[in-house]
Amino acid sequence: MEHGARTSTKQDFHDLVAAVACRIRGRALDGALQDWLNQHYGAHTAHYAALRQACATGVDQAWLCERENGGIRWGRVFEASEALGGCSVDVVQMQDLAGPHHRHPLGEIDLVLPLDDDARFDGHGAGWCVYGPDSSHHPTVTGGAAQVLYLLPQGQIEFTRRARA
């Protein structure tokens, strides 16, 4: 699929995500990967625009972020697979709140898609942020609403009951 093409199906979305996920398979989840993703697939690229449009379409067609609880819309779009570089794909939509604390046993790769210009995810604006193995956080959106597409190696995530500091 051409990167700038209008995405309207779940399969098109899968193909857009797979194009990125397969290119980063086996790379260390660190700042260098974050920089590489932002250089090659960042907010200034046609691929980012296509992913942003795909997420908007998926929400409109109700195959994305189909669940809601406590002001957070979310959903696992695809289970981990070889076609997705060994990652699962989830998308959340939040506005000015912190989500449940969780740990990333193998790391997490996030694409931040602000819906409001000033929206930030864990302090990050539009683009990619990468959390290394055994990292954890309360995913937090400030400054408005944002969608976050996240890739989890082997689909691994552990929700915790850790109290907020």
N, CA and C of each residue as an Amber inpcrd file, in Angstrom:
protein
   495
   0.8390000  -1.1810000   0.0000000   0.0000000   0.0000000   0.0000000
   0.8800000   1.2380000   0.0000000   0.5310000   2.2180000  -0.7760000
   1.2810000   3.4700000  -0.8340000   1.1070000   4.2070000   0.4920000
   2.2180000   4.7470000   1.0200000   2.1800000   5.3700000   2.3420000
   1.1770000   6.5010000   2.4530000   0.9390000   7.2580000   1.4180000
   0.0410000   8.3950000   1.4980000  -1.4100000   8.0430000   1.1910000
  -1.6740000   6.7940000   0.8730000  -3.0240000   6.4000000   0.4860000
  -3.9750000   6.4640000   1.6800000  -5.2260000   6.7620000   1.4130000
  -6.2470000   6.8050000   2.4620000  -6.5110000   5.3760000   2.9340000
  -6.4300000   5.1780000   4.2110000  -6.6140000   3.8530000   4.7880000
  -8.0330000   3.7260000   5.2980000  -8.7110000   2.6550000   4.9020000
 -10.0920000   2.5240000   5.3270000 -10.4380000   1.1450000   5.8730000
  -9.4960000   0.2300000   5.8870000  -9.8130000  -1.1030000   6.3990000
  -8.8140000  -1.5150000   7.4760000  -9.2450000  -2.4820000   8.2480000
  -8.3840000  -3.0290000   9.2860000  -7.1370000  -3.6720000   8.6680000
  -7.2880000  -4.3090000   7.5160000  -6.1330000  -4.9210000   6.8450000
  -5.1450000  -3.8590000   6.3740000  -5.6330000  -2.7460000   5.8640000
  -4.7470000  -1.6490000   5.4690000  -3.9590000  -1.1440000   6.6800000
  -4.6440000  -1.0170000   7.8100000  -4.0000000  -0.5860000   9.0480000
  -2.9130000  -1.5880000   9.4420000  -3.2440000  -2.8700000   9.3760000
  -2.2760000  -3.9290000   9.6740000  -1.0250000  -3.7650000   8.8140000
  -1.2210000  -3.5440000   7.5260000  -0.0910000  -3.4180000   6.6000000
   0.7730000  -2.2010000   6.9250000   0.1470000  -1.0830000   7.3000000
   0.9010000   0.1190000   7.6850000   1.7510000  -0.1350000   8.9290000
   1.1590000  -0.7800000   9.9250000   1.8930000  -1.0730000  11.1620000
   2.9970000  -2.0930000  10.8790000   2.6910000  -3.1160000  10.1020000
   3.6740000  -4.1570000   9.7870000   4.8950000  -3.5680000   9.0880000
   4.7030000  -2.5680000   8.2500000   5.8260000  -1.9480000   7.5380000
   6.8470000  -1.3710000   8.5170000   6.3740000  -0.8610000   9.6420000
   7.2780000  -0.3270000  10.6710000   7.7810000  -1.4570000  11.5680000
   6.8690000  -2.2670000  12.0700000   7.2150000  -3.3010000  13.0540000
   8.2570000  -4.2850000  12.5200000   8.1470000  -4.6560000  11.2780000
   9.1060000  -5.6070000  10.7130000  10.4870000  -4.9910000  10.5260000
  10.5540000  -3.6910000  10.3410000  11.8480000  -3.0120000  10.1830000
  12.5810000  -2.8620000  11.5030000  11.8680000  -2.9510000  12.6170000
  12.5280000  -2.7550000  13.9150000  12.6910000  -4.0600000  14.6900000
  12.2520000  -5.1560000  14.1060000  12.3920000  -6.4620000  14.7730000
  13.8560000  -6.6960000  15.1530000  14.0660000  -7.1090000  16.3860000
  15.4000000  -7.4640000  16.8450000  16.2640000  -6.2940000  17.2890000
  15.8010000  -5.0700000  17.1080000  16.5800000  -3.9010000  17.5360000
  16.3890000  -3.6720000  19.0240000  17.3990000  -3.1140000  19.6530000
  17.2970000  -2.7620000  21.0700000  16.2380000  -1.6740000  21.2330000
  15.4240000  -1.8090000  22.2660000  14.4160000  -0.7930000  22.5500000
  15.0670000   0.2590000  23.4320000  15.5250000   1.3370000  22.7910000
  16.2960000   2.3730000  23.4830000  16.1500000   3.7050000  22.7540000
  16.8930000   4.6920000  23.2150000  16.8400000   6.0270000  22.6300000
  17.2470000   6.0520000  21.1730000  18.1910000   5.2070000  20.7820000
  18.6110000   5.1690000  19.3770000  17.4560000   4.7120000  18.4870000
  16.6790000   3.7300000  18.9490000  15.5230000   3.2850000  18.1760000
  14.4800000   4.4000000  18.1130000  14.2550000   5.0690000  19.2200000
  13.3060000   6.1780000  19.2370000  13.7100000   7.2430000  18.2120000
  14.9780000   7.6020000  18.1980000  15.4650000   8.5900000  17.2320000
  15.2820000   8.0980000  15.7960000  15.5980000   6.8330000  15.5470000
  15.4690000   6.2600000  14.2050000  14.0120000   6.2860000  13.7420000
  13.1010000   5.8610000  14.6350000  11.6830000   5.8690000  14.2870000
  11.2060000   7.2810000  13.9500000  11.6130000   8.2570000  14.7580000
  11.1870000   9.6280000  14.5080000  11.7930000  10.1840000  13.2240000
  12.9710000   9.7410000  12.8750000  13.5920000  10.1860000  11.6260000
  12.8870000   9.5910000  10.4090000  12.5920000   8.2830000  10.4660000
  12.0570000   7.5810000   9.2950000  10.5330000   7.4850000   9.2400000
   9.8780000   7.5320000  10.3970000   8.4210000   7.3730000  10.4510000
   7.7650000   8.4150000  11.3510000   8.4520000   9.5190000  11.5960000
   7.9800000  10.5390000  12.5220000   6.8610000  11.4010000  11.9710000
   6.4840000  12.3890000  12.7740000   5.3220000  13.2350000  12.4880000
   5.4220000  13.9970000  11.1710000   6.6020000  14.1310000  10.6290000
   6.8140000  14.8520000   9.3670000   6.6630000  13.9510000   8.1320000
   6.3630000  12.6650000   8.3260000   6.3680000  11.7170000   7.2120000
   4.9580000  11.3630000   6.7280000   4.8930000  10.9040000   5.4960000
   3.6320000  10.4290000   4.9280000   3.1400000   9.1810000   5.6570000
   4.0670000   8.3550000   6.1440000   3.6620000   7.1380000   6.8540000
   2.9420000   7.4900000   8.1550000   3.4520000   8.4780000   8.8720000
   2.7880000   8.9520000  10.0920000   1.3750000   9.4380000   9.7510000
   1.2620000  10.2480000   8.6970000  -0.0490000  10.7730000   8.2970000
  -1.0140000   9.6350000   7.9710000  -0.5070000   8.6000000   7.3110000
  -1.3490000   7.4550000   6.9710000  -1.7770000   6.6940000   8.2240000
  -0.8690000   6.5160000   9.1790000  -1.2270000   5.8500000  10.4360000
  -2.2400000   6.6870000  11.2160000  -2.0460000   7.9890000  11.2380000
  -2.9810000   8.8870000  11.9270000  -4.3780000   8.7640000  11.3200000
  -4.4470000   8.7830000   9.9840000  -5.7340000   8.6540000   9.2970000
  -6.3430000   7.2790000   9.5540000  -5.5140000   6.2490000   9.5620000
  -6.0040000   4.8870000   9.8150000  -6.6200000   4.7870000  11.2050000
  -5.9880000   5.4060000  12.1820000  -6.5400000   5.3780000  13.5450000
  -7.8690000   6.1130000  13.6060000  -7.9520000   7.2710000  12.9710000
  -9.2110000   8.0200000  12.9440000 -10.3130000   7.1980000  12.2760000
  -9.9710000   6.5520000  11.1610000 -10.9400000   5.7210000  10.4540000
 -11.3680000   4.5410000  11.3090000 -10.4000000   3.8950000  11.9700000
 -10.7160000   2.7490000  12.8150000 -11.6540000   3.0980000  13.9540000
 -11.4610000   4.2610000  14.5690000 -12.3680000   4.7010000  15.6270000
 -13.7510000   4.9650000  15.0270000 -13.7930000   5.6520000  13.8960000
 -15.0770000   5.9470000  13.2360000 -15.8220000   4.6730000  12.8580000
 -15.0870000   3.6360000  12.4360000 -15.7070000   2.3810000  12.0090000
 -15.8630000   1.3800000  13.1570000 -15.4330000   1.7760000  14.3660000
 -15.6240000   0.9860000  15.5980000 -14.8290000  -0.3150000  15.6460000
 -13.7350000  -0.4230000  14.8960000 -12.8470000  -1.5700000  15.0790000
 -11.5860000  -1.1720000  15.8270000 -11.5230000   0.0630000  16.2540000
 -10.3890000   0.5740000  17.0260000 -10.9420000   1.2800000  18.2570000
 -10.2750000   1.0790000  19.3860000 -10.6960000   1.7090000  20.6540000
 -12.1580000   1.4060000  20.9630000 -12.5440000   0.1610000  20.7760000
 -13.9420000  -0.2160000  20.9450000 -14.3710000  -0.3820000  22.4010000
 -13.4190000  -0.3940000  23.3150000 -13.7370000  -0.5190000  24.7410000
 -13.5370000   0.8380000  25.4210000 -14.2410000   1.0480000  26.5450000
 -14.0910000   2.3010000  27.2910000 -14.2830000   2.0310000  28.7700000
 -13.4140000   2.6760000  29.5670000 -13.5450000   2.5940000  31.0160000
 -12.8090000   3.7810000  31.6230000 -13.4740000   4.4970000  32.4770000
 -12.8380000   5.5910000  33.2060000 -12.2700000   6.6850000  32.3160000
 -12.8980000   6.9350000  31.1700000 -12.4290000   7.9740000  30.2750000
 -11.3380000   7.5360000  29.3120000 -10.9720000   6.2650000  29.3640000
  -9.9580000   5.7270000  28.4520000 -10.6550000   4.7980000  27.4650000
 -10.4440000   5.0590000  26.1870000 -10.9130000   4.1430000  25.1400000
  -9.7080000   3.3270000  24.7080000  -9.8870000   2.0370000  24.5140000
  -8.7580000   1.1940000  24.1410000  -9.2350000  -0.0580000  23.4320000
  -8.2550000  -0.7680000  22.9040000  -8.5200000  -2.0700000  22.3300000
  -7.2690000  -2.6630000  21.7270000  -7.1320000  -3.9680000  21.8710000
  -6.0640000  -4.6950000  21.1820000  -6.5510000  -4.9330000  19.7710000
  -5.8130000  -4.4040000  18.8220000  -6.2130000  -4.5050000  17.4260000
  -5.7320000  -5.8290000  16.8310000  -4.4760000  -6.1870000  17.1500000
  -3.8950000  -7.4240000  16.6270000  -3.0500000  -8.0880000  17.7050000
  -3.1660000  -9.3920000  17.8010000  -2.2920000 -10.1640000  18.6870000
  -0.8920000 -10.2040000  18.0770000   0.0880000 -10.5030000  18.8950000
   1.4700000 -10.6040000  18.4120000   1.5570000 -11.6560000  17.3110000
   2.2980000 -11.3100000  16.2520000   2.4560000 -12.2460000  15.1400000
   3.7640000 -11.9580000  14.4150000   4.2150000 -12.9380000  13.6640000
   5.4220000 -12.7640000  12.8540000   5.2250000 -11.6420000  11.8410000
   4.0290000 -11.5380000  11.2930000   3.7380000 -10.4960000  10.2960000
   3.8780000  -9.0950000  10.8710000   3.8040000  -8.9930000  12.2070000
   3.9400000  -7.7060000  12.8940000   5.2520000  -7.6400000  13.6710000
   6.2590000  -8.3160000  13.1810000   7.5630000  -8.2620000  13.8140000
   7.5830000  -8.8580000  15.2110000   6.6330000  -9.7340000  15.5110000
   6.5590000 -10.3600000  16.8320000   5.8340000  -9.5140000  17.8640000
   5.2100000  -8.4270000  17.4340000   4.5290000  -7.5090000  18.3620000
   3.0150000  -7.6270000  18.2540000   2.3570000  -7.2680000  19.3570000
   0.9180000  -7.0260000  19.3190000   0.7260000  -5.5370000  19.0620000
  -0.5020000  -5.1670000  18.6860000  -0.8220000  -3.7680000  18.4010000
  -2.0640000  -3.3880000  19.1930000  -1.9340000  -2.3310000  19.9890000
  -3.0450000  -1.7790000  20.7450000  -3.1290000  -0.2890000  20.4330000
  -4.3190000   0.2730000  20.5820000  -4.4940000   1.7140000  20.4600000
  -5.3580000   2.1710000  21.6200000  -4.9340000   3.2670000  22.2610000
  -5.7140000   3.8870000  23.3260000  -5.9900000   5.3340000  22.9500000
  -7.0710000   5.8500000  23.5080000  -7.3960000   7.2670000  23.3570000
  -7.7100000   7.7980000  24.7420000  -6.9980000   8.8780000  25.1250000
  -7.1260000   9.4390000  26.4640000  -7.1340000  10.9600000  26.3680000
  -7.6910000  11.5880000  27.3970000  -7.6600000  13.0420000  27.4690000
  -7.4120000  13.4660000  28.9040000  -6.2790000  14.1290000  29.1340000
  -5.9520000  14.7330000  30.4260000  -6.1660000  13.7900000  31.6020000
  -5.5400000  12.6340000  31.5400000  -5.6010000  11.7030000  32.6660000
  -4.4670000  10.7000000  32.6020000  -4.3030000  10.0080000  33.7310000
  -3.2940000   8.9540000  33.8260000  -4.0000000   7.6090000  33.7950000
  -3.4420000   6.7020000  33.0320000  -3.9930000   5.3580000  32.9410000
  -3.4190000   4.4530000  34.0180000  -3.8230000   3.1880000  34.0170000
  -3.3700000   2.2420000  35.0340000  -1.8770000   1.9160000  34.8930000
  -1.2230000   1.8160000  36.0410000   0.2040000   1.4940000  36.0600000
   0.4100000   0.1190000  35.4390000   1.4430000   0.0130000  34.6200000
   1.7960000  -1.2750000  34.0440000   3.2940000  -1.3380000  33.7620000
   3.7380000  -2.5720000  33.5940000   5.1450000  -2.8770000  33.3310000
   5.2630000  -3.4690000  31.9380000   6.4070000  -3.1790000  31.2990000
   6.6890000  -3.7060000  29.9600000   7.8390000  -4.7090000  30.0820000
   7.5500000  -5.9990000  30.2390000   8.6260000  -6.9760000  30.4140000
   9.6710000  -6.9220000  29.2890000   9.2230000  -6.7410000  28.0470000
  10.1310000  -6.7180000  26.9030000  10.2300000  -5.3350000  26.2600000
   9.5740000  -4.3400000  26.8630000   9.5810000  -2.9820000  26.3410000
   8.2670000  -2.6360000  25.6620000   8.1820000  -1.3760000  25.2300000
   6.9840000  -0.8760000  24.5640000   7.4100000   0.2080000  23.5770000
   6.7990000   0.2030000  22.4120000   7.0980000   1.1730000  21.3580000
   5.8030000   1.9090000  21.0580000   5.7970000   3.2330000  21.2930000
   4.5650000   4.0140000  21.1990000   4.6270000   5.0400000  20.0850000
   3.5200000   5.1880000  19.3750000   3.3450000   6.2690000  18.4160000
   2.2940000   7.2070000  18.9840000   2.7040000   8.4380000  19.2840000
   1.8140000   9.4350000  19.8780000   1.1420000  10.2150000  18.7520000
  -0.1810000  10.2310000  18.7850000  -1.0060000  10.8960000  17.7750000
  -1.9090000  11.9140000  18.4770000  -1.4100000  13.1290000  18.7230000
  -2.2320000  14.1230000  19.4180000  -3.4960000  14.4560000  18.6270000
  -4.6140000  14.5030000  19.3210000  -5.8650000  14.9520000  18.7130000
  -6.0410000  16.4500000  18.9450000  -5.3930000  16.9620000  19.9860000
  -5.3300000  18.3870000  20.2790000  -3.8750000  18.8090000  20.1590000
  -3.6280000  19.9900000  19.6330000  -2.2640000  20.4450000  19.3470000
  -1.3040000  20.3460000  20.5260000  -1.7820000  20.6430000  21.7310000
  -0.8980000  20.6590000  22.8950000  -0.8460000  19.3380000  23.6560000
  -1.5420000  18.3270000  23.1690000  -1.5860000  17.0410000  23.8740000
  -0.2130000  16.3760000  23.8850000   0.1320000  15.8050000  25.0280000
   1.3920000  15.1000000  25.2310000   1.1030000  13.7710000  25.9060000
   1.8700000  12.7680000  25.5150000   1.8090000  11.4540000  26.1620000
   3.1180000  11.2640000  26.9160000   3.0400000  11.1830000  28.2160000
   4.2410000  11.0760000  29.0590000   5.2650000  12.1420000  28.6630000
   4.7700000  13.3320000  28.3280000   5.6330000  14.4500000  27.9650000
   6.0440000  14.4950000  26.5050000   5.6700000  13.4920000  25.7240000
   6.0400000  13.4140000  24.3050000   4.9060000  13.9380000  23.4370000
   5.2480000  14.7800000  22.4650000   4.2860000  15.2220000  21.4690000
   4.2120000  14.2150000  20.3360000   3.7470000  14.6630000  19.1870000
   3.5680000  13.7960000  18.0300000   4.8630000  13.0810000  17.6680000
   4.7780000  11.7800000  17.4900000   5.9410000  10.9780000  17.1210000
   6.0650000   9.7500000  17.9990000   7.2510000   9.1760000  17.9730000
   7.5130000   7.9050000  18.6440000   8.2220000   8.0940000  19.9740000
   7.8960000   7.2330000  20.9260000   8.6800000   7.1220000  22.1590000
   8.8380000   5.6300000  22.4570000   9.9850000   5.2890000  23.0030000
  10.3330000   3.8840000  23.2250000  10.6750000   3.6770000  24.6870000
  10.0890000   2.6390000  25.2790000  10.3890000   2.2310000  26.6490000
  11.1280000   0.9060000  26.5860000  12.2390000   0.8180000  27.2740000
  13.0450000  -0.3920000  27.2590000  12.4450000  -1.5170000  28.0800000
  13.0570000  -2.7000000  27.9820000  12.6010000  -3.8530000  28.7590000
  12.5920000  -3.5480000  30.2530000  11.6000000  -4.0790000  30.9290000
  11.3950000  -3.9580000  32.3670000  11.0960000  -2.5340000  32.8170000
  10.6530000  -1.6750000  31.9030000  10.2220000  -0.3320000  32.2720000
   8.7670000  -0.3840000  32.7360000   8.3330000   0.6770000  33.3940000
   6.9410000   0.7500000  33.8440000   6.5280000   2.2130000  33.9410000
   5.2150000   2.4420000  33.9260000   4.7100000   3.8050000  34.0530000
   3.1950000   3.8130000  34.2420000   2.6950000   4.9870000  34.6250000
   1.2850000   5.3360000  34.5420000   1.1890000   6.1190000  33.2350000
   0.6910000   5.5530000  32.1520000   0.6180000   6.2990000  30.8940000
  -0.2690000   7.5240000  31.0950000   0.2780000   8.6920000  30.7820000
  -0.4040000   9.9380000  31.1120000  -0.4990000  10.8590000  29.8990000
  -1.7060000  11.3240000  29.6380000  -1.9300000  12.3040000  28.5850000
  -2.2910000  13.6300000  29.2440000  -1.5930000  14.6890000  28.8390000
  -1.8470000  16.0410000  29.3280000  -2.0540000  16.9710000  28.1390000
  -2.6600000  18.1100000  28.3830000  -2.8000000  19.1300000  27.3470000
  -3.8600000  18.8440000  26.3080000  -4.7720000  17.9390000  26.5900000
  -5.8320000  17.6210000  25.6360000  -5.9410000  16.1340000  25.3840000
  -6.4510000  15.7880000  24.2150000  -6.6890000  14.3840000  23.8680000
  -5.6190000  13.8720000  22.9070000  -5.3150000  12.5860000  23.0370000
  -4.3590000  11.9420000  22.1440000  -4.7310000  10.4740000  21.9800000
  -4.3500000   9.9440000  20.8370000  -4.3730000   8.5020000  20.6220000
  -2.9300000   8.0360000  20.6950000  -2.7390000   6.8340000  21.2110000
  -1.4060000   6.2390000  21.2670000  -1.5100000   4.8230000  20.7210000
  -0.7460000   4.5690000  19.6620000  -0.6240000   3.2380000  19.0970000
   0.5880000   2.6160000  19.7580000   0.4350000   1.4440000  20.3460000
   1.6050000   0.8450000  20.9620000   1.8230000  -0.5910000  20.5330000
   3.1050000  -0.8660000  20.3270000   3.5750000  -2.1910000  19.9520000
   4.2010000  -2.8280000  21.1820000   3.7830000  -4.0320000  21.4860000
   4.3320000  -4.7730000  22.6180000   5.0010000  -6.0370000  22.1090000
   6.3200000  -6.1530000  22.2680000   6.9890000  -7.3880000  21.8630000
   6.3430000  -8.6010000  22.5440000   5.9850000  -9.5750000  21.7430000
   5.3120000 -10.7990000  22.1840000   4.0050000 -10.5150000  22.9240000
   3.4800000  -9.3010000  22.7800000   2.2140000  -8.9370000  23.4130000
   2.2910000  -8.8190000  24.9170000   3.5050000  -8.7180000  25.4500000
   3.6700000  -8.7660000  26.8960000   3.4710000  -7.4130000  27.5660000
   2.5550000  -7.4170000  28.5500000   2.2900000  -6.2630000  29.4050000
   1.7780000  -6.8100000  30.7300000   2.1720000  -6.1780000  31.8110000
   1.7280000  -6.6020000  33.1410000   1.1490000  -5.4020000  33.8710000
  -0.1550000  -5.4370000  34.1060000  -0.7830000  -4.3690000  34.8830000
  -0.4920000  -4.6210000  36.3550000  -0.1760000  -3.5590000  37.0670000
   0.2290000  -3.6690000  38.4650000  -0.7610000  -2.9170000  39.3400000
  -0.6160000  -3.1200000  40.6180000  -1.4600000  -2.4220000  41.5720000
  -0.6660000  -1.3780000  42.3500000   0.4660000  -0.9960000  41.7910000
   1.3570000  -0.0430000  42.4380000   0.6410000   1.2940000  42.6600000
   0.7800000   1.7970000  43.8530000   0.1780000   3.0920000  44.1790000
   0.9140000   4.2050000  43.4400000   0.1880000   5.2040000  43.0660000
   0.7850000   6.3620000  42.3760000   1.5940000   7.1750000  43.3670000
   2.8080000   7.5490000  42.9570000   3.6940000   8.3130000  43.8540000
   3.2000000   9.7220000  44.0380000
